Amino acid sequence: MTSGVLQGYYTPLFTDIARHLGIHDADVNWFEAAQLMVSALVVPALAKLGDMFGHRKILLASTAVTALATWALVFSGDFWSFLIAWSLQGFYVVWLPLEIALIYSRSQESPDPAALTRKAAGLLVVGLEAGAILGAVSGGVLGELLAGKLWLVLMIPAICVSLCFIVIWRGVPESPVRTGGRLDSTGLILISFALLLITAGLTFMRTNGPGTWWAWLAVGLGVLALWPFVRHELRHPDPMVDIRLLRSSAIWPVMLTAFLFGVSVLGSQVPLSTFARTDPTVVGYGLGVGSSTVSLLIGIYLIAMVAGALLFSWVSRVSTPRITLIGAASLIGLGYSLFVPFHDQVWQVMANMLVAGLGTGALVAALPAAAAAAAPLRQTGMATGLTNATKTIGGSFASCVFGIALASQIAGSAAAAPGSTAGSLNGYLLVWIVCGATGFLAAALLFFVPKLAFRTAVPGQVAVR
């Protein structure tokens, strides 16, 4: 629930945060991009450490970092301090995969651990989205009631994370299976270097334009830097990322789906919020609503996610987990594609978000549960963590690209009024087209998964080769 509060509380406040810091609407994307990249860097390491020394220990440590960062946001009054605190808050992204790993590890004495984990994952997502609904509604309402006192509004999630730390410390038992060993620090450095190069390239494109040759060079070098990382991991006896496991026909489509899923579920949050707040009487597009209406839209979207998460386990039983994943990804593609022709009225945006929300809720629960079922028991933390890491990488790339798109006055778009900080209409259209296309592409990739994948794995073996 605390994770949900963190994901929902700030969304209605993005415009207020931008005004408080004196930055462009499109620059808010860099908070998301930085947080997502920090998450992408720390999640694989934390998930691996969970397998080695206990998932509960790492869950507690990541909560402590998140609490400190969330309190730092309260006292941050400039762009850079807010950016640093927001980035470190991204440690919370590892919570869900660690929870799934805890459940799967502790469910091994049941007749069907995979089915029990899918059911539990759905309930976890219900708790997450309930927290997100609570956060979104309270964030919007408090943003209007306490206008001009943003520091006071930002204290609420900090209090929630502090209470969450106490709950984990006092009430969460440890997982029984631990691998021990040492962290693959060389692998961590190599993957961090590659991801930082790619992110730096995207940042140069944002500040200097997509025609900047050295920006493309940095991205290219980052992609090339993945090659020595892969070679090192293949030689390492206890790799941070098991490349051989990723080659499994039950794993690689899930990881690619998680990457594509991250584009829409993480990269679209800021554009949807700022589009709803944009005044159509000034720039000719947008909904022109206040933060409370944005909270209502988010609440409806999250209710749809709860429904999708609850339906996930049932649909998986009557069909297969694979078909459920394909259907969920298709709903996401359809929901975001509907934004292109239908975005002028609040009810249109609401209907689109309902469709996308059903698929999103199912995938949030399905991806880590599918990875846990397809991985060896001693690698569940790594497998579930990788789904969140790849999802986070997809979201960070999308945030960078969407920030460029919204900051650019693309030819043919409605021009913003002089002095306006609103993004371009063509930029918003591009965001929705990309989110829709990635949803449909993810559905297509999942057809490569074996039909009976994600059922109970044999201990020590990959479920499907």
LUMDREN-253345 format. One line per 2 residues: number of its first residue (from 1); their letters; for each residue x, y, z of C-alpha. Coordinates in nm, 3 decimals, decimal comma, padded with zeros to 5 digits. Each point is the difference from the previous one (the first is absolute). Last residue first. Example, Ala and Ser with C-alpha at 12.3 -4.5 7.8 and 13.67 -1.06 7.14 Angstrom:
BEGIN
2) sa) 01,367/-00,106/00,714 ~ -00,137/-00,344/00,066 .
***
This chain:
BEGIN
465) rv) 01,354/-02,451/-02,212 ~ -00,308/00,002/00,219 .
463) av) -00,015/-00,015/00,381 ~ 00,367/00,082/00,060 .
461) qg) 00,134/-00,256/00,246 ~ 00,121/00,006/00,359 .
459) pv) -00,343/-00,087/00,141 ~ -00,235/-00,112/-00,278 .
457) at) -00,205/00,300/-00,109 ~ -00,371/00,036/00,064 .
455) rf) -00,180/00,145/-00,301 ~ 00,142/00,304/-00,172 .
453) al) 00,009/-00,149/-00,352 ~ -00,257/-00,245/-00,138 .
451) kp) -00,038/00,161/-00,343 ~ 00,371/00,062/-00,051 .
449) vf) 00,079/00,375/-00,025 ~ 00,044/00,126/-00,359 .
447) fl) -00,358/00,133/-00,002 ~ 00,116/00,233/00,277 .
445) la) 00,192/00,207/-00,255 ~ -00,324/00,096/-00,180 .
443) aa) -00,163/00,124/00,320 ~ 00,311/00,208/00,077 .
441) lf) -00,018/00,154/-00,348 ~ -00,365/00,094/00,057 .
439) gt) 00,085/00,179/00,324 ~ 00,308/00,165/-00,150 .
437) ag) -00,211/00,141/-00,283 ~ -00,257/00,151/00,237 .
435) cv) 00,264/00,169/00,215 ~ 00,181/00,133/-00,309 .
433) iw) -00,321/00,139/-00,151 ~ -00,102/00,159/00,330 .
431) vl) 00,334/00,177/00,049 ~ 00,009/00,113/-00,364 .
429) ly) -00,344/00,158/00,037 ~ 00,123/00,186/00,309 .
427) gn) 00,299/00,137/-00,193 ~ -00,225/00,094/-00,290 .
425) ls) -00,201/00,209/00,245 ~ 00,312/00,187/00,114 .
423) ga) 00,089/00,032/00,369 ~ -00,131/00,283/00,217 .
421) ts) 00,243/00,248/00,158 ~ -00,173/00,300/-00,152 .
419) gp) 00,199/00,324/-00,041 ~ -00,152/00,072/-00,340 .
417) aa) -00,296/-00,234/-00,059 ~ 00,082/-00,353/-00,107 .
415) aa) -00,010/-00,082/-00,365 ~ -00,254/-00,257/-00,113 .
413) sg) 00,201/-00,267/-00,172 ~ 00,077/00,001/-00,370 .
411) ai) 00,375/00,003/00,038 ~ 00,103/-00,136/00,336 .
409) qs) 00,040/00,257/00,278 ~ 00,246/-00,208/00,199 .
407) al) -00,011/-00,013/00,382 ~ -00,265/-00,270/00,000 .
405) ai) 00,197/-00,226/-00,234 ~ 00,330/00,045/00,185 .
403) gf) -00,167/-00,080/00,333 ~ -00,168/-00,299/-00,162 .
401) vc) 00,339/-00,134/-00,106 ~ 00,150/00,040/00,347 .
399) sa) -00,307/-00,138/00,178 ~ -00,019/-00,289/-00,248 .
397) fs) 00,361/-00,095/00,063 ~ -00,061/00,004/00,374 .
395) gg) -00,320/-00,204/-00,034 ~ 00,168/-00,269/-00,207 .
393) it) 00,285/-00,016/00,249 ~ -00,252/-00,031/00,285 .
391) kt) -00,182/-00,287/-00,169 ~ 00,338/-00,168/-00,057 .
389) an) 00,085/00,043/00,368 ~ -00,347/-00,105/00,117 .
387) tl) 00,011/-00,321/-00,201 ~ 00,364/-00,045/00,103 .
385) gt) -00,095/00,010/00,368 ~ -00,242/-00,287/-00,046 .
383) am) 00,273/-00,211/-00,157 ~ 00,275/00,101/00,246 .
381) gt) -00,222/-00,055/00,301 ~ -00,122/-00,334/-00,135 .
379) qr) 00,352/-00,128/-00,055 ~ 00,024/-00,262/00,274 .
377) lp) -00,332/-00,154/-00,104 ~ 00,105/-00,042/-00,364 .
375) aa) -00,185/00,238/-00,235 ~ -00,320/-00,041/-00,206 .
373) aa) -00,244/00,030/00,292 ~ 00,176/00,308/00,138 .
371) aa) 00,003/00,167/-00,343 ~ -00,373/-00,061/-00,049 .
369) ap) -00,077/00,142/00,347 ~ 00,217/00,306/-00,073 .
367) la) -00,183/00,063/-00,331 ~ -00,357/-00,089/00,098 .
365) av) -00,074/00,244/00,282 ~ 00,100/00,321/-00,180 .
363) la) -00,127/-00,158/-00,323 ~ -00,356/-00,048/00,128 .
361) gt) -00,022/00,352/00,138 ~ 00,130/00,148/-00,326 .
359) gl) -00,248/-00,189/-00,216 ~ -00,301/00,123/00,197 .
357) ga) 00,150/00,350/00,025 ~ 00,038/00,040/-00,378 .
355) vl) -00,373/-00,053/-00,052 ~ -00,099/00,223/00,293 .
353) mn) 00,252/00,267/-00,106 ~ -00,159/00,027/-00,343 .
351) am) -00,347/00,039/00,152 ~ 00,118/00,278/00,235 .
349) vq) 00,178/00,186/-00,281 ~ -00,323/-00,006/-00,199 .
347) wv) -00,209/00,105/00,303 ~ 00,228/00,300/00,060 .
345) qd) -00,046/00,123/-00,355 ~ 00,246/00,080/-00,281 .
343) hf) 00,212/-00,316/00,007 ~ -00,162/-00,248/-00,238 .
341) pv) 00,173/-00,045/-00,338 ~ 00,355/-00,065/00,131 .
339) fl) -00,103/-00,103/00,353 ~ -00,163/-00,317/-00,133 .
337) sy) 00,348/-00,137/-00,079 ~ 00,081/00,019/00,371 .
335) gl) -00,288/-00,229/00,097 ~ 00,047/-00,242/-00,290 .
333) gi) 00,368/-00,064/00,067 ~ -00,066/-00,045/00,372 .
331) ls) -00,286/-00,240/-00,073 ~ 00,230/-00,201/-00,228 .
329) aa) 00,262/-00,034/00,276 ~ -00,264/-00,140/00,237 .
327) gi) -00,132/-00,248/-00,257 ~ 00,348/-00,133/-00,077 .
325) lt) 00,084/-00,036/00,371 ~ -00,324/-00,186/00,069 .
323) ir) 00,064/-00,231/-00,295 ~ 00,340/-00,090/00,149 .
321) pt) -00,139/-00,056/00,351 ~ -00,237/-00,260/-00,147 .
319) sv) -00,380/-00,015/-00,042 ~ -00,243/-00,053/00,290 .
317) rs) 00,274/00,022/00,265 ~ 00,185/00,296/-00,157 .
315) vw) -00,332/00,187/-00,032 ~ -00,059/-00,044/00,374 .
313) sf) 00,353/00,113/00,102 ~ -00,008/00,307/-00,226 .
311) ll) -00,356/00,107/00,080 ~ 00,100/00,150/00,335 .
309) ag) 00,293/00,189/-00,158 ~ -00,215/00,130/-00,286 .
307) av) -00,271/00,118/00,239 ~ 00,260/00,177/00,214 .
305) ma) 00,143/00,161/-00,315 ~ -00,347/00,124/-00,099 .
303) il) -00,029/00,155/00,347 ~ 00,339/00,161/-00,066 .
301) yi) -00,120/00,164/-00,320 ~ -00,313/00,126/00,174 .
299) gi) 00,214/00,148/00,279 ~ 00,235/00,162/-00,250 .
297) ll) -00,290/00,173/-00,169 ~ -00,138/00,112/00,338 .
295) sv) 00,341/00,129/00,107 ~ 00,026/00,198/-00,324 .
293) ts) -00,340/00,146/00,087 ~ 00,136/00,105/00,342 .
291) sg) 00,315/00,148/-00,161 ~ -00,202/00,240/-00,211 .
289) vg) -00,128/-00,046/-00,355 ~ 00,098/00,174/-00,325 .
287) lg) -00,066/-00,306/-00,215 ~ 00,279/00,045/-00,254 .
285) yg) 00,011/00,165/-00,341 ~ -00,032/00,346/-00,158 .
283) vv) 00,295/00,170/00,174 ~ -00,169/00,257/00,226 .
281) tp) -00,369/-00,100/00,004 ~ 00,109/-00,366/00,008 .
279) dt) 00,164/00,044/00,345 ~ 00,252/-00,279/00,070 .
277) ra) -00,072/-00,184/00,330 ~ -00,118/-00,321/-00,170 .
275) ft) 00,299/00,008/-00,236 ~ 00,237/00,047/00,298 .
273) sl) -00,133/-00,309/00,178 ~ -00,006/-00,221/-00,308 .
271) pv) 00,352/00,110/-00,100 ~ 00,132/-00,068/00,354 .
269) qs) -00,136/-00,353/00,026 ~ 00,080/-00,116/-00,355 .
267) gl) 00,356/-00,125/00,055 ~ -00,073/-00,230/00,293 .
265) vs) -00,292/-00,222/-00,106 ~ 00,041/00,069/-00,373 .
263) vg) 00,372/-00,043/-00,066 ~ 00,039/-00,241/00,292 .
261) fl) -00,221/-00,252/-00,179 ~ 00,248/-00,012/-00,288 .
259) fa) 00,282/-00,093/00,239 ~ -00,220/-00,247/00,192 .
257) tl) -00,105/-00,161/-00,329 ~ 00,366/-00,037/-00,095 .
255) mv) 00,063/-00,170/00,334 ~ -00,301/-00,228/-00,038 .
253) pw) 00,101/-00,093/-00,356 ~ 00,348/-00,094/00,130 .
251) ia) -00,122/-00,218/00,288 ~ -00,214/-00,289/-00,123 .
249) ss) 00,214/-00,069/-00,306 ~ 00,304/-00,011/00,227 .
247) rl) 00,284/00,224/-00,119 ~ -00,040/00,216/00,311 .
245) lr) 00,101/-00,299/00,214 ~ 00,323/-00,025/-00,194 .
243) id) 00,065/00,370/00,060 ~ -00,021/-00,047/00,378 .
241) vm) 00,022/00,361/00,119 ~ 00,217/00,071/00,305 .
239) pd) 00,209/-00,297/-00,099 ~ 00,104/-00,284/00,236 .
237) ph) 00,263/-00,204/-00,189 ~ 00,089/00,297/-00,227 .
235) rl) 00,089/-00,087/-00,360 ~ -00,344/00,072/-00,153 .
233) eh) -00,031/00,315/00,212 ~ 00,332/00,134/-00,129 .
231) rv) -00,094/-00,056/-00,363 ~ -00,338/00,170/00,052 .
229) fp) 00,161/00,303/00,167 ~ 00,266/00,017/-00,272 .
227) wl) -00,282/00,024/-00,259 ~ -00,218/00,249/00,192 .
225) al) 00,263/00,267/-00,058 ~ -00,098/00,003/-00,369 .
223) vg) -00,347/00,130/00,094 ~ 00,154/00,271/00,214 .
221) lg) 00,244/00,093/-00,275 ~ -00,292/00,044/-00,240 .
219) va) -00,190/00,218/00,247 ~ 00,309/00,216/00,055 .
217) lw) 00,058/00,030/-00,376 ~ -00,364/00,101/-00,052 .
215) aw) 00,049/00,284/00,244 ~ 00,331/00,086/-00,164 .
213) wt) -00,179/00,057/-00,333 ~ -00,254/00,253/00,128 .
211) gp) -00,297/-00,014/-00,239 ~ -00,242/-00,104/00,277 .
209) gn) 00,031/00,345/00,161 ~ 00,257/00,154/00,233 .
207) tr) -00,166/-00,037/00,342 ~ -00,221/-00,304/-00,062 .
205) mf) 00,240/-00,169/-00,240 ~ 00,281/00,051/00,250 .
203) tl) -00,218/-00,165/00,269 ~ -00,068/-00,298/-00,229 .
201) ga) 00,373/-00,047/-00,046 ~ 00,060/00,024/00,374 .
199) ti) -00,264/-00,270/00,053 ~ 00,172/-00,236/-00,241 .
197) ll) 00,339/00,062/00,158 ~ -00,146/-00,048/00,350 .
195) la) -00,158/-00,331/-00,102 ~ 00,327/-00,138/-00,135 .
193) fs) 00,202/00,112/00,303 ~ -00,256/-00,148/00,240 .
191) il) 00,006/-00,331/-00,189 ~ 00,379/-00,018/00,026 .
189) il) 00,018/00,110/00,364 ~ -00,262/-00,256/00,109 .
187) gt) 00,176/-00,276/-00,193 ~ 00,327/00,087/00,171 .
185) sd) -00,172/00,001/00,340 ~ -00,137/-00,353/-00,036 .
183) lr) -00,129/-00,016/00,357 ~ 00,153/-00,269/00,219 .
181) gg) -00,135/-00,335/00,120 ~ -00,312/-00,091/00,200 .
179) tr) -00,278/-00,190/-00,180 ~ -00,291/00,060/00,236 .
177) vp) -00,326/-00,196/00,034 ~ -00,219/00,046/00,312 .
175) se) -00,126/00,350/-00,083 ~ -00,006/00,234/00,301 .
173) pv) -00,310/00,094/00,199 ~ -00,170/00,342/-00,035 .
171) gr) -00,157/00,154/00,313 ~ 00,232/00,215/00,212 .
169) wi) 00,252/00,138/-00,248 ~ -00,243/-00,011/-00,293 .
167) vi) -00,267/00,190/00,197 ~ 00,253/00,252/00,137 .
165) fc) 00,131/00,078/-00,349 ~ -00,358/00,044/-00,125 .
163) ls) -00,061/00,263/00,270 ~ 00,294/00,203/-00,132 .
161) vc) -00,124/-00,047/-00,356 ~ -00,344/00,139/00,095 .
159) ia) 00,145/00,301/00,185 ~ 00,203/00,095/-00,307 .
157) pi) -00,310/-00,045/-00,217 ~ -00,186/00,261/00,210 .
155) ml) 00,284/00,255/00,036 ~ -00,026/00,112/-00,364 .
153) vl) -00,324/00,193/00,066 ~ 00,173/00,199/00,275 .
151) wl) 00,288/00,095/-00,228 ~ -00,250/00,100/-00,270 .
149) kg) -00,147/00,273/00,218 ~ -00,117/00,245/-00,271 .
147) al) -00,324/-00,189/-00,055 ~ -00,085/-00,203/00,309 .
145) le) -00,360/-00,082/-00,089 ~ 00,078/-00,037/-00,372 .
143) gl) 00,302/-00,229/00,032 ~ -00,170/-00,173/00,294 .
141) vg) -00,284/-00,110/-00,229 ~ 00,225/-00,112/-00,284 .
139) gs) 00,244/-00,185/00,223 ~ -00,279/-00,158/00,205 .
137) va) -00,168/-00,140/-00,311 ~ 00,323/-00,119/-00,162 .
135) gl) 00,140/-00,150/00,321 ~ -00,317/-00,186/00,095 .
133) ia) -00,031/-00,131/-00,354 ~ 00,370/-00,096/00,001 .
131) ga) -00,037/-00,175/00,335 ~ -00,293/-00,199/-00,133 .
129) el) 00,215/-00,065/-00,308 ~ 00,278/-00,156/00,207 .
127) gv) -00,239/-00,199/00,216 ~ -00,172/-00,137/-00,311 .
125) vl) 00,346/-00,064/-00,147 ~ 00,088/-00,211/00,303 .
123) lg) -00,328/-00,190/-00,035 ~ 00,079/-00,083/-00,363 .
121) aa) 00,350/-00,107/00,094 ~ -00,144/-00,226/00,272 .
119) kr) -00,219/-00,179/-00,253 ~ 00,291/-00,036/-00,244 .
117) tl) 00,223/-00,125/00,284 ~ -00,256/-00,263/00,102 .
115) aa) -00,023/-00,118/-00,361 ~ 00,380/-00,025/-00,028 .
113) pd) 00,035/-00,177/00,337 ~ -00,243/-00,278/-00,094 .
111) ps) -00,027/-00,273/00,267 ~ 00,122/00,230/00,282 .
109) eq) 00,336/-00,066/00,170 ~ 00,178/00,234/-00,240 .
107) sr) -00,212/00,300/00,102 ~ 00,265/00,174/00,213 .
105) sy) 00,242/00,053/-00,290 ~ -00,278/00,113/-00,234 .
103) il) -00,131/00,246/00,259 ~ 00,341/00,150/00,078 .
101) ai) 00,087/00,023/-00,371 ~ -00,330/00,178/-00,069 .
99) el) 00,073/00,244/00,285 ~ 00,352/00,062/-00,130 .
97) pl) -00,140/00,063/-00,348 ~ -00,255/00,249/00,144 .
95) wv) 00,244/00,193/00,221 ~ 00,277/00,056/-00,256 .
93) vy) -00,169/00,314/-00,139 ~ 00,026/00,164/00,345 .
91) fg) 00,365/00,087/-00,070 ~ -00,133/00,269/-00,234 .
89) ql) -00,009/00,249/00,289 ~ 00,366/00,052/-00,076 .
87) sw) -00,090/00,171/-00,329 ~ -00,261/00,227/00,161 .
85) ai) 00,256/00,115/00,259 ~ 00,261/00,078/-00,268 .
83) lf) -00,250/00,177/-00,228 ~ -00,146/00,206/00,287 .
81) sw) 00,351/00,114/00,095 ~ 00,069/00,088/-00,363 .
79) fd) -00,322/00,187/-00,079 ~ -00,017/00,220/00,308 .
77) gs) -00,202/00,011/00,322 ~ 00,064/-00,344/00,149 .
75) fv) -00,118/-00,023/00,364 ~ -00,297/-00,233/-00,047 .
73) la) 00,183/-00,194/-00,272 ~ 00,265/-00,097/00,259 .
71) wt) -00,268/-00,180/00,203 ~ -00,068/-00,222/-00,300 .
69) al) 00,372/-00,067/-00,046 ~ 00,045/-00,110/00,363 .
67) at) -00,305/-00,226/-00,018 ~ 00,111/-00,158/-00,330 .
65) va) 00,345/-00,078/00,144 ~ -00,159/-00,168/00,304 .
63) ts) -00,243/-00,192/-00,220 ~ 00,289/-00,136/-00,207 .
61) al) 00,165/-00,130/00,317 ~ -00,317/-00,172/00,125 .
59) li) -00,068/-00,172/-00,332 ~ 00,365/-00,104/-00,014 .
57) kr) -00,025/-00,173/00,339 ~ -00,338/-00,157/-00,090 .
55) hg) 00,134/-00,154/-00,320 ~ 00,275/-00,189/00,179 .
53) fm) 00,377/-00,012/-00,043 ~ 00,072/-00,132/-00,348 .
51) dg) -00,338/00,006/-00,173 ~ -00,068/00,348/00,144 .
49) lk) 00,346/00,115/-00,107 ~ -00,094/-00,099/-00,355 .
47) al) -00,319/00,206/00,021 ~ 00,196/00,295/00,141 .
45) ap) 00,259/-00,015/-00,279 ~ -00,258/-00,038/-00,276 .
43) vv) -00,217/00,280/00,152 ~ 00,280/00,255/00,052 .
41) la) 00,085/00,110/-00,354 ~ -00,351/-00,013/-00,146 .
39) sv) -00,132/00,185/00,304 ~ 00,259/00,274/-00,046 .
37) ml) -00,111/00,020/-00,365 ~ -00,366/00,020/00,096 .
35) qa) 00,065/00,276/00,249 ~ 00,201/00,203/-00,252 .
33) ae) -00,261/-00,040/-00,275 ~ -00,289/00,083/00,235 .
31) fw) 00,165/00,317/00,126 ~ 00,103/00,073/-00,357 .
29) nv) -00,362/-00,016/-00,117 ~ -00,068/00,306/00,219 .
27) da) 00,210/00,190/-00,254 ~ -00,288/-00,024/-00,252 .
25) dh) -00,218/00,219/00,222 ~ 00,271/00,269/-00,005 .
23) ig) 00,167/00,099/00,329 ~ -00,056/00,257/00,275 .
21) lh) 00,048/-00,241/00,292 ~ -00,342/00,074/00,153 .
19) ra) -00,160/00,024/-00,347 ~ 00,137/-00,342/-00,096 .
17) id) -00,107/-00,147/00,336 ~ -00,351/00,140/-00,049 .
15) tf) -00,015/-00,155/-00,349 ~ 00,118/-00,335/00,135 .
13) lp) -00,246/00,008/00,292 ~ -00,272/-00,226/-00,140 .
11) ty) 00,270/-00,269/-00,055 ~ 00,170/00,037/00,338 .
9) yg) -00,230/-00,219/00,209 ~ -00,048/-00,289/-00,240 .
7) ql) 00,332/-00,182/-00,023 ~ 00,117/00,076/00,353 .
5) vg) -00,342/-00,093/00,143 ~ 00,011/-00,326/-00,195 .
3) st) 00,336/-00,093/00,150 ~ -00,150/00,074/00,341 .
1) m) -00,286/-00,238/-00,075 .
***
